[in-house]
Amino acid sequence: MNFLRFHLDRICPNDKIYSTCMRTASLANKKWKLKLTLLLVSSLTIMSVITISPALPQMAMVFSDVENAKFLVQLILTVPALMIALFSPITGYLIDRHGRLRILWFSLLLYAVSGAGGYFLHNLYHILLSRAMLGVSVGMSMTIVITLIADFFEGTERQKLVGIQIAFMSMAGILFIGLGGILADFGWRYPFLLYLFSLLVLPPSILFLHEPAVVEKRNQTKHVKAPQVIWWLFLNTMIMWIIFFLIPVQIPFHLKAIGIEKNSWIGAAIAISTACSAISSFFYSKIKDRFSFLSVFAIGYLFMAAGFVCISVSNTYALVVIAMMLSGWGIGLMIPNTNMWVMKMAPPEIRGKEIGKLTTFWFFGQFISPIIIFPVLKLLSLSSTFMLVSGFLFLLSGGFLLFHLSNTRKSVIQS
């Protein structure tokens, strides 16, 4: 602070100007702490699901005496998504009426207790229960953090932060899935200890976050509604995650099938996908300045389609890595694109409720992904399944491109 004061003395010698400079510097410092805290809370979302992914094959072996062990172990990865889907709209309703922060603080404590539970529990069904409670905590925290970003920021600043948020989540995913892979080589239980990280996020959330002004206006409007088109966004979000979640659930088994035995290598492959999603998310704001919401979806699905084709024909680790890169680039564009569009359409008075719905569709897609794919895998090989899904992704990309061209044509005709 003395360093800052010294330089402000040089550039702001007048007392009045100096006072203004100090207030500006103080506001900038508070905004920086606010943004960083929101990013840290956001990082908990992605680690809640993928951190234990490298340990799945090992867990399937440990619990092989349990009926349908392989399927149940995959549910351990995805059952948090079901609870997130169920509790997000409830959270959205509550935060629109009772504020954001107290619910957020409770969710961070619940996250640590339920997440680390897998380290101590020995029964597969008890682990499933602890993962369900983890999902409840994430349903709260994710809905709140997206709502707070929409509350505190607008316009270009919001667009940039949304892109940075997804990039930060992805980078956190790289760190935690990498650590998860390393720890899984020592034992399948150790990755569960990483969930204690939320206890480090709790203090800054208490110190640097404040209740937004929009909460004070929650009782002033009763009949505000979002446009109906927002439901198409919710449905697209669910489809997007059903497809993309094939990667953390199925890629560990695909890599084992082609001879990759080290869990750390499996974690690294999935982390590469996360890294590439971070890169495309970081540049989302610049990309969005040049393309419409619809065209960004077309580009994102095209990248994912190319990635899934590579997976379907891969028999080497290198080709799987290329597939992870392409898929990561695609999802990294579409997540902030979805969040921005929903933030833009959702009225402030019911913002929490609408973002709660978005979170529901997001994580319900993750949960039902293995349930939908499980019967398909009984009919087709894993490689054939990825090829089938890649065809569907190409159709989605083409559909969004046609919608974009149709809207462009209508705009030209109307002008």
C-alpha positions as CSV (number, residue, x, y, z in Angstrom):
1,M,0.0,0.0,0.0
2,N,2.9,2.4,0.7
3,F,4.2,1.6,-2.8
4,L,0.9,2.5,-4.2
5,R,0.7,5.7,-2.1
6,F,4.2,6.8,-3.3
7,H,3.2,6.5,-6.9
8,L,-0.2,8.2,-6.4
9,D,1.6,11.1,-4.7
10,R,3.7,11.6,-7.9
11,I,0.8,11.4,-10.4
12,C,-1.9,13.0,-8.2
13,P,-0.2,15.9,-6.3
14,N,-3.4,17.8,-5.7
15,D,-5.3,16.7,-2.5
16,K,-8.7,16.4,-4.3
17,I,-7.3,14.5,-7.2
18,Y,-5.2,12.4,-4.8
19,S,-8.4,11.5,-2.9
20,T,-10.1,10.5,-6.1
21,C,-7.1,8.4,-7.2
22,M,-7.1,6.6,-3.8
23,R,-10.8,5.8,-4.0
24,T,-10.4,4.6,-7.6
25,A,-7.4,2.4,-6.5
26,S,-9.4,1.1,-3.6
27,L,-12.4,0.2,-5.8
28,A,-10.1,-1.5,-8.3
29,N,-8.6,-3.6,-5.5
30,K,-12.0,-4.6,-4.1
31,K,-13.2,-5.6,-7.6
32,W,-10.1,-7.7,-8.1
33,K,-10.6,-9.5,-4.9
34,L,-14.3,-9.9,-5.7
35,K,-13.5,-11.4,-9.2
36,L,-10.8,-13.8,-7.8
37,T,-13.2,-15.1,-5.1
38,L,-15.9,-15.7,-7.7
39,L,-13.4,-17.6,-9.8
40,L,-12.2,-19.7,-6.8
41,V,-15.8,-20.7,-6.0
42,S,-16.3,-21.5,-9.7
43,S,-13.3,-23.9,-9.7
44,L,-15.1,-26.1,-7.2
45,T,-17.8,-27.0,-9.8
46,I,-15.5,-28.8,-12.3
47,M,-13.4,-30.6,-9.6
48,S,-16.5,-31.9,-8.0
49,V,-17.0,-34.3,-10.9
50,I,-13.8,-35.1,-12.7
51,T,-11.2,-35.2,-9.9
52,I,-11.8,-38.9,-9.2
53,S,-12.2,-39.9,-12.9
54,P,-8.7,-41.5,-13.1
55,A,-9.5,-43.7,-10.2
56,L,-12.7,-45.2,-11.7
57,P,-11.1,-48.4,-13.2
58,Q,-9.3,-49.1,-9.9
59,M,-12.5,-48.6,-8.0
60,A,-14.4,-51.0,-10.3
61,M,-11.8,-53.6,-9.5
62,V,-11.9,-53.0,-5.7
63,F,-15.7,-53.3,-5.7
64,S,-15.9,-56.1,-8.3
65,D,-17.8,-58.3,-5.8
66,V,-20.7,-55.8,-5.8
67,E,-23.4,-56.5,-8.4
68,N,-23.2,-54.1,-11.4
69,A,-20.0,-52.6,-9.8
70,K,-18.8,-51.0,-13.1
71,F,-22.1,-49.2,-13.6
72,L,-22.3,-48.1,-10.0
73,V,-18.7,-46.8,-10.0
74,Q,-19.6,-44.7,-13.1
75,L,-22.6,-43.4,-11.1
76,I,-20.2,-42.3,-8.4
77,L,-18.7,-39.9,-10.9
78,T,-22.1,-38.7,-12.1
79,V,-24.5,-38.9,-9.2
80,P,-23.5,-35.4,-8.0
81,A,-24.8,-34.1,-11.3
82,L,-28.3,-35.5,-10.5
83,M,-28.4,-33.8,-7.1
84,I,-27.1,-30.6,-8.7
85,A,-29.9,-30.8,-11.2
86,L,-32.5,-31.3,-8.5
87,F,-31.3,-28.7,-6.0
88,S,-30.3,-25.9,-8.4
89,P,-33.8,-24.6,-9.1
90,I,-34.6,-24.7,-5.4
91,T,-31.4,-22.7,-4.8
92,G,-32.4,-20.2,-7.4
93,Y,-35.8,-19.7,-5.8
94,L,-34.2,-19.3,-2.3
95,I,-31.5,-16.8,-3.3
96,D,-34.0,-14.6,-5.2
97,R,-35.9,-14.3,-1.9
98,H,-33.4,-14.7,0.9
99,G,-30.0,-13.5,-0.5
100,R,-27.0,-15.3,-1.9
101,L,-24.2,-15.4,0.7
102,R,-25.4,-17.4,3.7
103,I,-26.5,-20.2,1.4
104,L,-23.1,-20.0,-0.4
105,W,-21.1,-20.3,2.9
106,F,-23.2,-23.3,3.9
107,S,-22.6,-25.0,0.6
108,L,-18.8,-24.6,0.9
109,L,-18.8,-26.4,4.3
110,L,-21.0,-29.2,3.0
111,Y,-18.8,-29.5,-0.1
112,A,-15.7,-30.3,2.1
113,V,-17.5,-32.8,4.4
114,S,-19.3,-34.7,1.7
115,G,-16.5,-34.6,-0.9
116,A,-13.8,-36.0,1.4
117,G,-16.2,-38.6,2.6
118,G,-15.0,-41.1,0.0
119,Y,-11.7,-41.3,1.7
120,F,-13.2,-42.6,4.9
121,L,-16.1,-44.7,3.7
122,H,-15.8,-48.4,2.8
123,N,-19.2,-49.2,1.4
124,L,-19.9,-48.4,-2.2
125,Y,-23.5,-47.3,-1.5
126,H,-22.3,-45.1,1.3
127,I,-19.9,-43.4,-1.1
128,L,-22.7,-42.9,-3.5
129,L,-24.7,-41.2,-0.7
130,S,-21.8,-38.9,0.1
131,R,-21.4,-38.0,-3.6
132,A,-25.1,-37.2,-3.6
133,M,-24.6,-34.7,-0.8
134,L,-21.6,-33.2,-2.7
135,G,-24.0,-32.6,-5.6
136,V,-26.4,-30.7,-3.3
137,S,-23.5,-28.4,-2.3
138,V,-22.4,-27.8,-5.9
139,G,-26.0,-27.1,-7.0
140,M,-26.0,-24.3,-4.4
141,S,-22.6,-22.9,-5.1
142,M,-22.7,-23.0,-8.9
143,T,-26.1,-21.4,-9.1
144,I,-25.0,-18.6,-6.7
145,V,-21.7,-17.9,-8.4
146,I,-23.2,-17.5,-11.9
147,T,-26.0,-15.3,-10.5
148,L,-23.4,-13.1,-8.7
149,I,-21.4,-12.6,-11.9
150,A,-24.6,-11.4,-13.6
151,D,-25.5,-9.3,-10.5
152,F,-22.1,-7.5,-10.2
153,F,-21.1,-7.0,-13.9
154,E,-22.6,-5.9,-17.2
155,G,-21.8,-5.6,-20.8
156,T,-18.3,-6.2,-22.0
157,E,-16.9,-6.7,-18.5
158,R,-19.4,-9.4,-17.9
159,Q,-18.7,-11.1,-21.2
160,K,-14.9,-11.1,-20.5
161,L,-15.4,-12.4,-17.0
162,V,-17.7,-15.2,-18.1
163,G,-15.0,-16.4,-20.6
164,I,-12.3,-16.1,-17.9
165,Q,-14.6,-17.9,-15.4
166,I,-14.8,-21.0,-17.7
167,A,-11.1,-20.8,-18.5
168,F,-10.3,-20.6,-14.7
169,M,-12.6,-23.6,-14.1
170,S,-10.8,-25.5,-16.8
171,M,-7.4,-24.7,-15.5
172,A,-8.5,-25.7,-12.0
173,G,-9.7,-28.9,-13.7
174,I,-6.3,-29.5,-15.1
175,L,-4.7,-29.1,-11.7
176,F,-7.1,-31.2,-9.8
177,I,-7.5,-34.0,-12.4
178,G,-3.7,-34.1,-12.7
179,L,-3.4,-34.4,-8.9
180,G,-6.2,-36.9,-8.9
181,G,-4.4,-39.1,-11.4
182,I,-1.1,-38.9,-9.4
183,L,-2.9,-39.6,-6.1
184,A,-4.8,-42.5,-7.7
185,D,-1.5,-44.2,-8.4
186,F,-1.0,-44.4,-4.6
187,G,-4.6,-45.5,-3.9
188,W,-8.1,-44.8,-5.2
189,R,-9.1,-43.1,-1.9
190,Y,-6.6,-40.3,-2.0
191,P,-8.2,-38.1,-4.7
192,F,-11.2,-37.6,-2.4
193,L,-9.1,-35.5,0.0
194,L,-8.8,-32.8,-2.7
195,Y,-12.3,-31.7,-1.9
196,L,-11.1,-30.1,1.3
197,F,-10.0,-27.3,-0.9
198,S,-13.4,-25.6,-0.4
199,L,-12.3,-24.8,3.2
200,L,-9.6,-22.5,1.7
201,V,-12.2,-20.8,-0.5
202,L,-14.6,-20.1,2.5
203,P,-12.6,-17.3,4.1
204,P,-12.3,-15.0,1.0
205,S,-16.0,-15.6,0.2
206,I,-16.8,-14.2,3.7
207,L,-14.4,-11.3,3.4
208,F,-14.7,-10.1,-0.2
209,L,-18.2,-10.9,-1.3
210,H,-21.2,-8.8,-0.5
211,E,-25.0,-9.1,-1.1
212,P,-25.9,-7.5,-4.4
213,A,-28.4,-4.6,-4.6
214,V,-30.8,-6.6,-6.8
215,V,-31.7,-8.9,-3.9
216,E,-33.2,-5.9,-2.1
217,K,-35.7,-5.5,-5.0
218,R,-36.8,-9.1,-4.9
219,N,-40.3,-8.4,-3.6
220,Q,-41.1,-5.5,-5.9
221,T,-42.1,-7.6,-9.0
222,K,-44.3,-10.7,-9.0
223,H,-45.0,-11.5,-12.7
224,V,-41.7,-11.1,-14.4
225,K,-41.0,-13.9,-17.0
226,A,-38.1,-14.8,-19.2
227,P,-38.6,-15.2,-23.0
228,Q,-39.7,-18.7,-24.1
229,V,-36.6,-19.1,-26.3
230,I,-34.6,-19.6,-23.1
231,W,-36.0,-23.1,-22.8
232,W,-34.3,-24.0,-26.1
233,L,-31.0,-22.9,-24.6
234,F,-31.7,-25.1,-21.5
235,L,-32.4,-28.1,-23.8
236,N,-29.3,-27.5,-25.9
237,T,-27.2,-27.3,-22.6
238,M,-28.5,-30.8,-21.6
239,I,-27.7,-32.3,-25.0
240,M,-24.2,-30.7,-25.0
241,W,-23.3,-32.2,-21.6
242,I,-24.8,-35.6,-22.4
243,I,-22.4,-35.8,-25.3
244,F,-19.3,-34.2,-23.8
245,F,-19.5,-36.2,-20.6
246,L,-18.7,-39.3,-22.6
247,I,-15.1,-38.1,-22.2
248,P,-14.5,-38.3,-18.4
249,V,-16.7,-41.4,-18.1
250,Q,-15.6,-43.5,-21.0
251,I,-12.1,-42.3,-22.0
252,P,-10.5,-44.0,-19.0
253,F,-11.9,-47.3,-20.2
254,H,-11.0,-46.6,-23.8
255,L,-7.4,-45.8,-22.8
256,K,-7.1,-49.0,-20.8
257,A,-8.4,-50.9,-23.8
258,I,-5.6,-49.6,-26.0
259,G,-3.0,-50.4,-23.5
260,I,-2.6,-47.3,-21.3
261,E,-2.2,-48.5,-17.8
262,K,-1.0,-45.6,-15.7
263,N,-3.8,-43.6,-14.1
264,S,-1.6,-40.4,-14.3
265,W,-1.6,-40.8,-18.1
266,I,-5.4,-41.1,-18.2
267,G,-5.7,-38.0,-16.0
268,A,-3.3,-36.2,-18.3
269,A,-5.4,-37.0,-21.4
270,I,-8.5,-35.6,-19.8
271,A,-6.6,-32.7,-18.5
272,I,-5.5,-31.8,-22.0
273,S,-9.2,-31.5,-23.0
274,T,-9.7,-29.3,-20.0
275,A,-6.7,-27.1,-20.9
276,C,-7.9,-26.6,-24.5
277,S,-11.4,-25.7,-23.2
278,A,-9.6,-23.1,-21.0
279,I,-7.8,-21.6,-24.0
280,S,-11.0,-21.2,-26.1
281,S,-13.0,-19.9,-23.1
282,F,-10.3,-17.3,-22.4
283,F,-10.6,-16.0,-25.9
284,Y,-14.4,-16.3,-25.9
285,S,-15.0,-12.6,-25.6
286,K,-13.0,-11.7,-28.7
287,I,-14.6,-14.5,-30.6
288,K,-18.1,-13.4,-29.6
289,D,-17.3,-9.9,-30.8
290,R,-17.1,-11.3,-34.3
291,F,-19.7,-14.1,-34.3
292,S,-23.3,-14.5,-33.2
293,F,-24.5,-16.8,-30.4
294,L,-25.8,-19.2,-33.0
295,S,-22.6,-19.3,-35.0
296,V,-20.5,-19.9,-31.9
297,F,-22.6,-23.0,-31.2
298,A,-22.0,-24.2,-34.8
299,I,-18.3,-23.8,-34.4
300,G,-18.2,-25.5,-31.0
301,Y,-20.2,-28.5,-32.1
302,L,-18.0,-28.8,-35.2
303,F,-14.8,-29.0,-33.1
304,M,-16.5,-31.7,-30.8
305,A,-17.6,-33.7,-33.9
306,A,-14.0,-33.8,-35.2
307,G,-12.7,-34.8,-31.8
308,F,-15.2,-37.7,-31.5
309,V,-14.2,-39.0,-34.9
310,C,-10.6,-39.1,-33.8
311,I,-11.6,-41.0,-30.6
312,S,-13.5,-43.6,-32.6
313,V,-10.5,-44.4,-34.9
314,S,-7.8,-44.0,-32.3
315,N,-5.5,-46.9,-31.3
316,T,-2.7,-44.7,-30.0
317,Y,-2.4,-42.3,-27.1
318,A,-1.3,-39.5,-29.4
319,L,-4.5,-39.6,-31.4
320,V,-6.6,-39.6,-28.2
321,V,-4.7,-36.5,-27.2
322,I,-5.6,-34.8,-30.5
323,A,-9.2,-35.8,-29.9
324,M,-9.1,-34.3,-26.4
325,M,-7.8,-31.0,-27.8
326,L,-10.5,-30.7,-30.4
327,S,-13.3,-31.6,-28.0
328,G,-11.9,-29.2,-25.4
329,W,-11.9,-26.3,-27.9
330,G,-15.5,-27.0,-28.7
331,I,-16.9,-27.2,-25.2
332,G,-14.8,-24.3,-24.1
333,L,-16.6,-22.0,-26.5
334,M,-20.1,-23.3,-25.8
335,I,-20.2,-23.1,-22.0
336,P,-19.6,-19.3,-21.8
337,N,-21.7,-18.8,-24.9
338,T,-24.6,-20.5,-23.1
339,N,-24.1,-18.6,-19.8
340,M,-23.9,-15.2,-21.5
341,W,-27.0,-15.8,-23.5
342,V,-29.0,-16.8,-20.4
343,M,-27.7,-13.9,-18.4
344,K,-28.7,-11.6,-21.3
345,M,-32.3,-12.9,-21.4
346,A,-33.0,-13.5,-17.7
347,P,-34.7,-10.5,-16.0
348,P,-32.7,-9.4,-12.9
349,E,-35.6,-10.0,-10.6
350,I,-35.8,-13.7,-11.4
351,R,-32.1,-14.2,-12.4
352,G,-31.4,-16.7,-9.7
353,K,-34.4,-18.9,-10.7
354,E,-33.5,-18.9,-14.4
355,I,-29.8,-19.7,-13.7
356,G,-31.0,-22.4,-11.4
357,K,-32.9,-23.9,-14.4
358,L,-29.8,-23.6,-16.5
359,T,-27.7,-25.4,-13.9
360,T,-30.4,-28.1,-13.7
361,F,-30.3,-28.9,-17.4
362,W,-26.5,-28.7,-17.4
363,F,-26.0,-31.3,-14.7
364,F,-29.0,-33.5,-15.5
365,G,-27.3,-34.0,-18.9
366,Q,-24.1,-35.1,-17.1
367,F,-26.0,-37.5,-14.9
368,I,-28.0,-39.2,-17.6
369,S,-25.1,-39.5,-20.0
370,P,-23.8,-42.9,-18.8
371,I,-27.4,-44.1,-18.4
372,I,-28.2,-43.3,-22.0
373,I,-24.9,-44.6,-23.3
374,F,-24.9,-47.9,-21.2
375,P,-27.5,-49.7,-23.4
376,V,-25.9,-48.4,-26.5
377,L,-22.6,-49.9,-25.5
378,K,-24.3,-53.3,-25.2
379,L,-25.1,-53.1,-28.9
380,L,-22.0,-51.2,-30.2
381,S,-18.3,-51.1,-29.3
382,L,-17.0,-47.9,-27.6
383,S,-15.3,-46.8,-30.8
384,S,-18.6,-47.3,-32.8
385,T,-20.5,-45.4,-30.2
386,F,-18.1,-42.4,-30.5
387,M,-18.5,-42.5,-34.3
388,L,-22.3,-42.5,-34.0
389,V,-22.3,-39.6,-31.7
390,S,-19.9,-37.7,-34.0
391,G,-22.5,-37.9,-36.7
392,F,-25.1,-36.4,-34.4
393,L,-22.6,-33.6,-33.5
394,F,-22.1,-32.7,-37.2
395,L,-25.9,-32.5,-37.6
396,L,-26.1,-30.1,-34.6
397,S,-23.3,-27.9,-36.0
398,G,-25.1,-27.7,-39.3
399,G,-28.4,-26.9,-37.6
400,F,-27.0,-24.0,-35.7
401,L,-25.3,-22.7,-38.9
402,L,-28.7,-22.8,-40.7
403,F,-30.4,-20.9,-37.9
404,H,-27.7,-18.3,-38.0
405,L,-27.9,-17.9,-41.8
406,S,-31.7,-17.7,-41.5
407,N,-31.6,-15.0,-38.9
408,T,-29.0,-13.1,-40.9
409,R,-31.2,-13.3,-44.0
410,K,-34.3,-12.0,-42.1
411,S,-32.2,-9.1,-40.7
412,V,-31.1,-8.1,-44.2
413,I,-34.7,-8.4,-45.5
414,Q,-36.1,-6.3,-42.6
415,S,-33.5,-3.6,-43.0
